[in-house]
Amino acid sequence: MNQDTQRSVPDLLGDLVDQTTTLVRKEIQLARAEFSENVSSMGNAGATIGAGAFVMLAALIILLQAAVALLVEYAGLSATVSALIVGVVVALVGYAVLRTGLNRMKATTLAPERTMNQMSRDAAVVKEQVL
């Protein structure tokens, strides 16, 4: 037989260790890349939450003043009732925006799913090769 096809056990074990080390390094790189992607997504969700909070604040200042005056003048409501109506509507809009941001920020989006799937496949291949 050819000397290339006849390899010693220490050589084979050395290759196994080298390939396993390389595989682990690559999986760690993949996990880092995926985690970085997920953190970026979380940042976008945080920006949406911040935008929602800003909109709520601006709405409370501007709409409460303008809408209360409008309801008092054209609907004949008292200033208190007008302020209550406007405040509830603005709070509901702000809540909807904040809820959207919070839904985008679920903890499950941080899990490196592709890496975990790849590692499961790698483990199955290694187990198959060993047995």
N, C-alpha and C positions, 0 to 999 in steps of 0.2 A: 504494500500500500504506500501511497504517497506520504511523505513526512508531514505535509500540511494538514492532511486529514487525520493523522495520528498525533493527537495532542495529549499532553500529560494532564493528570488531574489538577495539579497546582496551577497549570496554565489556564485550565477551564475555570477553576475557582477564582483566579485573578480576573479573568474576563467577566465573570459573573459579578464580582464586587465592583469593577469599573463601570459596567453597564447599569447596575443598580444605583450606584452613586450618581451617575449622569441622569438617570431617570428621576431620582429624587430631586436633584437640582432643577431639572426642567419643570417638574410639578410645582415646586416652590415658586419658580418664576411665573408660571401660569396663575397660581393662586394670588400672587402679588398684583399681577396685571388686572385680574378680575376684581380683586378687592378695591384697587384704585378706581376702576370703572364704577363700582357700586358707591364708593364714597363721593364721586363726582355727581352721581345721580341724587344722593342724599343732599348735596349742596344745592342742587337745583330745587329740590323740595323745600329746603330751608328758605331759599329765596322767595318761593311762592308764599310760604307762611309769612315772611316779612312783608311782602307786598300786600297780603291780605290784612295784616295788622295796620299797615300804613293807610290802606283804603278805609278801614274802619275808623281810624282816627280822623282822617280828612272828612269822612262822611258825617261823623258826629259833630264836627265843628261847623261845617258849611251847611249841610242839609238840616240839621236841627235848627239853625238860625233861619234859613230861608223857608223851609217847609212849615215851620211853626208859624211864621209870619203869614205865609200863604193860606194855611188852614184857618187862622184867626180871621184874616181879611175876607176870604171868599166863602168859607164854609160856615162862618159864624160860630166856630167852636171857641171854647176858652183856651187860653195859652197853655194851661196845664194839660188838657186833653190833647191838644195839637202836638205838644212836645212828646207825650207818651206814644202816640200813634207813630210819629216819625222815628222815635228812638227804637221802637220794636222792629220796624221795617229795616232800618239800617243794621241793627244787631243781627237779624236773620241773614242778611246778605253777607256780612262779615263772617258769621259762623260758617256759612257755606264755603267761603273761600278758604278759611282756616282748615276746615274739615278735608277739603281737597288736598291741601298740602300735607296734612297728617296722614292721609291714606297713602300718599306717595312715599312716605317715610317709614313704611313698615319694616320691622327688623328682619323679616325673611329676605328682603332684597339685599342684605349684606352678605348672606351666605354665598360662598364661591361654588355654585352648583356645578358648573362645567368642570372645575378642578376635581370636585368630589366624584363626579361621574367618571372622569378619566382615571382617577386613582383606583376606583373600583374595577374598571376594565384592566388596568395594569396588574392589580393584585390577582385577578382571575387568570391572566396570561402567565404570570410568574408561578402561580399554583399549578397550572396545567403543565408548565415546563418542568417543574420539580417532580411532579408525580409522573 
